[in-house]
């Protein structure tokens, strides 16, 4: 996970709004509002002030804000204690801290499993 500013390739600050498709390599942090789709093999950090209404498909997600939509992470999803999640989760590794509000569906498969592999 991106630990310093050099690892971050983009930052959407508090009070900003983006509508559309975000694609990137590396790691980004969102503290504003995003509507649409986020696609990457990299890391996504969703800050406490963020509101994400999107279909998300990335490598790793760490969320402290609000998400409405479907999340797919090829590595891991970590929902921090103040986060709110409504939608479906698909990931091989899931961490949900105490205090998270989660309403939805969760599917966990090993990273090597695919849709054609019944597991």
C-alpha angles and dihedrals in degrees: 000000000000107000102176140030092261089066094053116090096183141013127196105198132214112284095028126113129204127186119188140038122329118198123173148148120234120014136323135188124213122199096155134059125295128185122182129029137334118199128178145114088231135085127290122199116192111195128216093261094049126111114194121186100176151104104259127197114171143130101257131004126197111183131189096156139055125300129183112182145045119314124200119179123179091203115019148335119209117187110197123217098265097045129114121207128186116175140038129321125205117180141123092232127037131181119184116183122212111274097036117137106218124175116171147049129311128201121183124189131164113268091249094056120098134186090267091051109080090202 
